[in-house]
């Protein structure tokens, strides 16, 4: 019998204000590009 053990790690980030702004901009652009490409795919 083979026993599989799964491990998980939790990480907490504490970004400063400049890093928070960059994270939000990156996520915003990612969301925009995803939605844009999805709409192009639906049209074709």
C-alpha positions in Angstrom: 0.0 0.0 0.0 1.3 3.4 -1.0 0.6 6.4 1.3 0.5 9.8 -0.4 1.1 12.8 1.9 0.0 16.2 0.7 1.5 19.3 2.3 0.3 22.8 2.0 2.0 26.1 2.8 0.3 29.4 3.5 2.0 32.7 2.7 1.0 36.2 3.6 2.2 39.1 1.7 2.6 42.6 3.2 3.2 44.8 0.2 3.9 48.5 0.6 1.7 51.2 -1.1 3.8 51.2 -4.3 3.7 47.4 -4.6 -0.1 47.4 -3.9 -0.6 49.9 -6.8 1.5 47.8 -9.1 -0.4 44.6 -8.2 -3.7 46.3 -8.8 -2.6 47.6 -12.2 -1.3 44.2 -13.2 -4.5 42.4 -12.2 -6.5 45.1 -14.0 -4.7 44.7 -17.2 -4.8 40.9 -16.9 -8.6 41.1 -16.5 -8.9 43.5 -19.4 -6.9 41.3 -21.8 -8.7 38.1 -20.7 -12.1 39.7 -21.3 -11.0 41.3 -24.6 -9.7 37.9 -25.9 -12.9 36.1 -24.7 -15.1 38.6 -26.5 -13.1 38.1 -29.7 -13.4 34.4 -29.4 -17.2 34.6 -28.9 -17.6 36.8 -32.0 -15.8 34.3 -34.3 
